[in-house]
Amino acid sequence: MTLIADVQGSGHCEYTAKLSSVTDGGNRINVGTAVVDKARSGAMCRDTDASFFTVAGSGILHDVGPAHASGYRYNRA
């Protein structure tokens, strides 16, 4: 899968990660290490640890591990 992050003040990062499993009736998607696509990303981007996405109310929570606090929440627009 491709993950794209545009962070104000930090720049643009694109990652490639392998889907490792889907659990909890399709409500959780587990992905492996996300590797930076250096040709499409800024110099500050770094590979990330394995992570997972879960359905959370009206959005999706991306849990990226303890190094990044509680992760990121994406709300439906």
LUMLO-796906 format. One record per residue (C-alpha): residue number from 1; residue in three letters; x negated, y negated, z negated. Coordinates in steps of 0.1 Angstrom, whole numbers, plus 5000, padded with zeros to 4 digits. Each point is the difference from the previous one (the first is absolute). Layout:
N
 resi resn east north   up
  NUM  Ala    X     Y    Z
...
! end
This chain:
77
 resi resn east north   up
    1  Met 5000  5000 5000
    2  Thr 4989  4964 5004
    3  Leu 5002  4976 4971
    4  Ile 4998  4962 5007
    5  Ala 4994  4974 4973
    6  Asp 5001  4963 5006
    7  Val 4991  4983 4967
    8  Gln 5001  4963 4997
    9  Gly 4965  4988 4993
   10  Ser 4985  5034 5006
   11  Gly 5006  5007 5036
   12  His 5012  5028 5022
   13  Cys 4992  5037 4993
   14  Glu 5010  5031 5020
   15  Tyr 4996  5035 4986
   16  Thr 5005  5036 5013
   17  Ala 5011  5026 4975
   18  Lys 5012  5036 5003
   19  Leu 5034  5009 4987
   20  Ser 4994  5027 4974
   21  Ser 5036  5009 4990
   22  Val 5035  4989 4996
   23  Thr 5017  5009 4967
   24  Asp 5031  4992 4978
   25  Gly 5024  5006 5028
   26  Gly 4982  4975 5023
   27  Asn 4999  4972 4975
   28  Arg 4962  5003 4995
   29  Ile 4973  4999 5027
   30  Asn 4965  5009 4989
   31  Val 4971  4988 5021
   32  Gly 4962  5007 4998
   33  Thr 4972  4975 4999
   34  Ala 5007  4970 5023
   35  Val 4970  4992 5022
   36  Val 4995  4965 5013
   37  Asp 5001  4995 5038
   38  Lys 4970  4977 5001
   39  Ala 5007  4989 5036
   40  Arg 5035  4986 4989
   41  Ser 4992  4988 4965
   42  Gly 4983  4972 4982
   43  Ala 4966  5005 4983
   44  Met 5015  5000 4965
   45  Cys 5021  5032 5006
   46  Arg 4990  5032 4982
   47  Asp 5011  5036 5001
   48  Thr 5027  5008 4974
   49  Asp 5007  5030 4978
   50  Ala 5028  5025 5008
   51  Ser 5034  4985 4992
   52  Phe 5037  5006 5003
   53  Phe 5032  4982 5010
   54  Thr 5033  5004 4982
   55  Val 5035  4987 5006
   56  Ala 5007  4975 4972
   57  Gly 5035  4985 4999
   58  Ser 5004  4978 5030
   59  Gly 4963  5002 5010
   60  Ile 4969  5022 5001
   61  Leu 4972  5001 4974
   62  His 4965  5007 5012
   63  Asp 4980  5014 4970
   64  Val 4963  4995 5009
   65  Gly 4986  5013 4967
   66  Pro 4988  4984 4967
   67  Ala 4974  4979 5017
   68  His 5027  4978 5014
   69  Ala 5024  4997 4970
   70  Ser 5036  5011 5009
   71  Gly 4996  4999 5038
   72  Tyr 5021  4981 5025
   73  Arg 5037  4998 5004
   74  Tyr 5016  4994 5034
   75  Asn 5037  4989 5000
   76  Arg 5024  5005 5029
   77  Ala 5005  4968 5019
! end
